[in-house]
Amino acid sequence: MVSIHPTAVVAPGAQIDPSCEIGPYAVIGPGVRLGPGNVVGPHAVLDGETEIGADNRFLASCSIGASPQITGRAGDVGRLRIGAGNVFREFVTVHSGGEATTRIGSGGLFMATAHVAHDCVIGDEVVMANGATLGGHVQIGDRAQLSGLCAVHQHVRIGELAFVAGGAIVTQDVAPYCLVQGDRARLVSLNAVGLRRAGIGAGDAAVLKRAFRAIFHGDGALAERLAAVEAVADDEHVRRLVAFMRSSARGVIATPRRNLQAAA
């Protein structure tokens, strides 16, 4: 039998695997489906049309699956899909989709007071530190890290293994494998620490570094720099970087060209 504290409120229609644990004063809405091994902490609220995989942990007072913060749609019941093995710390808020479905992968860590807005799509093993905030429709690639108190504008994409420094204000896309910081966020370097932790060897990292320099510090128009790198690219990570930049709708954060000219 599922372990449900007597003070918890579980709505009729909620589907809870028998191996789950529901803590004191938790609230589970009628459209929630909880897979095996989930632990729902005290005062946590799970709502919306929310499907949750296995072995997630929802700590005290987090709010998961609430309606999107869109004017005039506060009462909407949106969709949310969460993978397996995530940890949602205290007071984390994850909103359900407004136009589509909010999606979170597996193995992520969402630290206290982090916020995921409606229609966001988040990959696997993503870390959002305390107070990191996403606007609607943001896309986050696998193993990206967002530091404390950073804010990401609506419709921005953050590539895999990217790093957003604390307090950054991100209004354009962040290229994969790159580190950005500041208000407004600017490109600093490759995310060398993240690459190393991800098991990317020195040889592959050196190839990425050469591509990084050619794309962001080279001469000529961006289209010309991308074409030159693509012409010689035989590395999967470089191809992903070029493809990401080509597909950007908002533009990709880069080092301001005037700074490069001054440095020269």
N, C-alpha and C positions, 0 to 999 in steps of 0.2 A: 504494500500500500504506500502511496505517496505520503511524505511527511509534511503535513500542513499544520502550522501553528493555529491554535483555536481562535486567535484574534485576527487572523488573515481573512480577507474577503475574496472569494473566488466566484466569479459570475458563472451562472449556468451557460454551457456552451464552450467554455474554456477546455482545451485538451492538454492534459498534463501527464507526462510519462510517470509511471509509478516510482521511478528512481529519483525524482526531483525532491528538493527540499524548499518549502515555502515558509519564510520567517514571520516573526510577529508583525502584525499590522500591514503586511504587504497586501496589495490590491492587484488582482489579475482580471482583466477584462474578458468579455465573452468571445472575442475574436482571436484570442491568443492561443498558439499551439507551441508547447514546450517539449523539446526532445529530451532524451535521456541525460541524467546527470547534472541538470541545471540546479543552481543554488540561488534563490531569490532572498535577499537580505531584508532586514526590518525596514518598514515604511517604503519599500520600493514599489513603484507603480508600473505595470506592464499593460499596455492598452493597444487599441487599433487592431487592424487585420495584420497581426504580427506572427511570423513563423520563425522559430528559433531552433537552431541545431543543438548539438550535444555539448555538455560540459562547459557552459558559460557560467560566469559568476556576476551577479548583480548586487552590489553592495548597498549600504544604507541610503535610502532616500533618492536613489536615481529614478529618473522618469523616462521610460522607454516606449515609443510608439504613440505618443500623444499627437493630436492633430497638428497640421502645419501652421506656422505663424504667418498666415497670409490673410490680408484684410478681407473680412467677410466670409472666411472659411474656417473659423475657429471651431465649429462643430463638426467638421468633416471627419470621417473615419477613413484614414489613408492606409497604405500598405507598407510594411517593413519586413525585410528578410535579413536575418542574422545567421552567420555560419557557426562554427564550433570553436570552443576554447578561448573565447574572448573574456576579458575582465573589464567590467564597468564599475569604476570607483564611485565614491560618494558624490551625490548631486549631479552626476552626469545626465545630460538630456539628449535624447535621440528622437527626432520627430519623424513621423511617417510621411510617405510621399504625398505630394499635392497633385502634380500632373502625371506622375509615374509611380515608381516604387523606390523608397530609400533602401539601399543595400550595403551591408557590412560583411566583409569576408570572415576569415578565421584567424585565430591567434593574435588578435589585437589587444592593446592596452589603452584604455581611455581613462586618464587620471581625473581626479576630483574636479568637478565643475566644467569639464570639457563639454562642448556643444556641437552636435551634428544636426544640421538643418534638413528640411524637406528635400527629397529627390537627390540627395548626395549618393555617390557610389564610392565605396571605400574598399580597397584591396585587402590582401592578407598581411598579417604581422605589422600593421600600422600602429604607431605610437602617437597618441595625442596627449601632451602633458597638461598640467593643471591650467584651466582657463582658456585653452586653445579653442577657437570658435570658427565654425564653417558657415558661410552663407549657403543659400539654396543652390542645388544643382552642381556643387563642387565635386570633382573627381580626384581621388587620391590613389596613387599607384602602390603596388606591393612594397612593404618594408620602408615606406617613407616615415619620417619623424617630424612632428610639429612640436616645437618647444612651447613653454608656458606663455600664456597671454598673447599669443599671435592671433591675428584675425585674417580670414581669407574671404575675399569678395566672391559674390555669386558667380557661378559659371566658370570659375578658375579651375585649371587642372594642375595637379602636382604630380610629377612623374615618379616612377619607382626609384627607391633608394635616395630620394631627395631629402634635404634637411632644411627646415625653416627655423631660424634662430628665434630666441625669446623676444617677444614684443614686436615681431615683424608685422607690417601691414602689407598684405599680398593682394595686389590688384591685377596682376597678369600671371600667365602660366609660369610654373617653375619646371625647368627642364630636368629630366631624369639624371640622377647621380650628382646633382649640383647642390650647392649650399647658398642660401640667400639670407640677408638680414637687413633690418632697418625700416624706416618709414620715410617714403615708400621703399619697399624691399628692393635691394640691389644684389646683383650677382657678386659673390665673393670668390668662390673657387669650386673645384670638385669636392664632393663629400668624401674625403679620403678615409676618414675613420669609418664611415658607414660602409664603404667598399670593402675595407679590410675585414670588418665584422661579418660581412655577407659572404666571405670566403673567396672574393675575387682576387686572384693572384697578382703578384707584382708585374708580370708581363702584360696581362690584360689591362691592369690599371694604367700602365705606361701608354698603351694604345689609346685608351680613353683620354688620357691627359693630352696626347698630341692632337686628337680630334677636338677636344675642348678648346685648346689654344687656337686651332685653325678656324673654328666656328665663331668664337667670341672675341678673339684678339687679332684675327687675320685682316688682310686688306680686301677692299672691294665690297660690293653689296652682299647682303645676307644670302640671297639666292645663289650668288656665285660661290660663296664660301661653302654652302651646303652641297652644291653640286660637286665641288672639288673634293670634299671629304667623302661624299658618296661614291665617287669614281674609284677611290682606292680602298674603300672600306671592305674588309673581309672579316670583321668582328661583329658578333651579334649585338653587343651592347652599343657599339657605335651606330649600327643600323637603327636600333631602337631610338637612340638620341636624335638622329636625323629625321626619322619618321615622325616623332613627337613634334619637332620644331616645324616641320612642313604642315602638320595638321592643326596648328594653333589658330584659334579664331580671335583670341584676345591679344596675341603677341606674347613673346617669351621674355622674362626678365633677363636683362643683360647688363654688363658694365657700361655706363654711359660713354659714348664714343669720344666726348670731349675730354674725359679723364684719360683715355688711352692716348689721345694726342698730346695732352700735357705731360704724361709720363714719358713719351718718346722724346 
